[in-house]
Amino acid sequence: MPTLLCAGQFLCEPVYYASAYLPFLLAVVIPITLFIVGRRKQAYLSALTFVASAGLSEGLKYVFNVPRLNPALDSSPSFPSSHAALAFSEARILKINNVIFILGIIFAAFVSFGRVYTGFHTWYDVIGGAVLGYAVGEVVTRFGKKYFKDW
């Protein structure tokens, strides 16, 4: 584990692990769960959202090429945050009802906060990732409503 900017502060390591790994874990668990409970179209769109938001955010990092505040943590460019993009895109896909959607947004906000708290990103990075992710989720949802029947 890299030396985090929050090292020694309250809950630094748990926040690091949660914000670093939970979005990717949930990107696998959410489509599988949706598939098991019979929401297959939403499961496919959730997987598509993961691929699209991860691909776009990683590609845009090299277009903008914004260096990290602390290159010792990670040498890849910083803007936009892929973790925030993934979390917010999945939150948008989960807009099945208001409670699940709000829980998804809260989780995505926690992930974004964790990335700033541990020093991997600035607020600009996570806001850019959040906007990108939510937009990807919206586009995929509209695609699903248009091309899949019985949405």
CORKALIN-V282086 format. One record per residue. SS is DSSP state (~ for helix, > for strand, _ for the rest). Layout:
BEGIN
{{SS} {SS}}
END
This chain:
BEGIN
{{_} {_} {_} {_} {_} {_} {_} {_} {_} {_} {_} {~} {~} {~} {~} {~} {~} {~} {~} {~} {~} {~} {~} {~} {~} {~} {~} {~} {~} {~} {~} {~} {~} {~} {~} {~} {_} {_} {_} {~} {~} {~} {~} {~} {~} {~} {~} {~} {~} {~} {~} {~} {~} {~} {~} {~} {~} {~} {~} {~} {~} {~} {~} {~} {_} {_} {_} {_} {_} {_} {_} {_} {_} {_} {_} {_} {_} {_} {_} {_} {_} {~} {~} {~} {~} {~} {~} {~} {~} {~} {~} {~} {~} {_} {_} {_} {_} {~} {~} {~} {~} {~} {~} {~} {~} {~} {~} {~} {~} {~} {~} {~} {~} {~} {~} {~} {~} {_} {_} {_} {_} {_} {~} {~} {~} {~} {~} {~} {~} {~} {~} {~} {~} {~} {~} {~} {~} {~} {~} {~} {~} {~} {~} {~} {~} {~} {~} {_} {_} {_} {_}}
END
